[in-house]
Amino acid sequence: NQMTASWTSGNGQRRIVVVRQGSVTTWVPMDGVAPAGVNGFFPGALDHGDGNKICFNGTNNIFTVFGLAPNTYYSFKVFEYNGLGMAANYFTAGAPAAGTQGTGN
């Protein structure tokens, strides 16, 4: 019911991780909009549309997401950004492709 994701960070001050159950992530953050509804407990994170949820917001390069369904694939995508709140400026051009991992029984 949980999975740990890690990545190599770039030079952004912070990063968010978007997680989507069953399909590749499709949501992209917009500059000037702070991450909202962030929750490491997947069912409790705000749905930003089509099941895309922000499950991490911070400075680390590793996090664990909880509350996952068994035998299900999840897609993860990391976006780096600088600034806070309305000054958030996301790096979306050339962002890495989403990674997908499945849960076991």
BELRARA-V418470 format. One record per backbone hydrogen bond with DSSP energy under -1.0 kcal/mol. NH is the residue of the N-H (numbers start at 1). CO is the residue of the C=O. Records with the same first field share a line. If there is no record, write none. Layout:
BEGIN
NH->CO + CO
END
This chain:
BEGIN
3->65
5->63
7->61
14->81
15->58
16->79
17->56
18->77
19->53
20->75
22->73
32->88
33->30
39->54
42->66
44->41
45->42
46->37
48->52
52->49
53->19
55->17
58->15
63->5
65->3
66->40
68->1
71->104
74->101
75->20
76->99
77->18
79->16
81->14
82->89
87->84
88->85
89->82
91->80
95->92
99->76
101->74
103->72
END
